[in-house]
Amino acid sequence: MRTSLHNDSDIKEAKQLIRTSFKLIRNNLDDSFIEAKSNIIYKKFKNIVNISKFTSICVYIDFNHEVQTQKIIQYAMDNNIKVSVPFLIDDHNMKLKYITDYNKDINRNTRFGNGEPFEYCRDCSIDEVSMFIIPALAFDEKCNRLGFGKGYYDNILKRNRNALRIGLAYDYQILPSIPKDDNDEILDIIISESKVITAIF
């Protein structure tokens, strides 16, 4: 395992400690912070990523103070890029569905309070996606990520090794290192309001 922790139990405990503290921080972010930092990250994304090179991208729908993604989604659509978003199947798996109108195709009345595409939206094959834009509770400087522990994105990313993987983060979410096990998928790039981190393999 690529970690200094001794066993699975140690890794799980260390991950849970980070989750607990970072959830508390995120829950206390104010709207002006979220909007200002998200706008900076959006502009950096536009400068870094040549959107015309991608045909189909998957973007998370932000909720609970995550970095906002509506502008990225609209930017992609304005450039005739197909956009899919996650749709939860069960406690560990999700599928992807295409949306064509951010305001009409997103259902906000879900069991977790997150935005999901309505059932009528067309399914997207995971293999079609050429870029994933992914959230997390925490990241590190080697492009590892720590989510909620359900494995949604890890399961998806294992099925598509070719797409570019981008994490969006606030600066405070980026740690020098986070605990990692062999099930955790690494990202290619992390973009925050003041940093751009690329993975070194």
Secondary structure, 3 states (H helix, E strand, C coil): CCCCCCCHHHHHHHHHHHHHHHHHHHHCCCHHHHHHHHHHHHHHHHHHCCHHHCCEEEECCCCCCCCCCHHHHHHHHHCCCEEEEEEECCCCCEEEEEECCHHHHEECCCCCCCCEECCCCCEECHHHCCEEEECCCEEECCCCEECCCCCHHHHHHCCCCCCEEEEECCHHHEECCCCCCCCCCCCCEEECCCCEEECCC
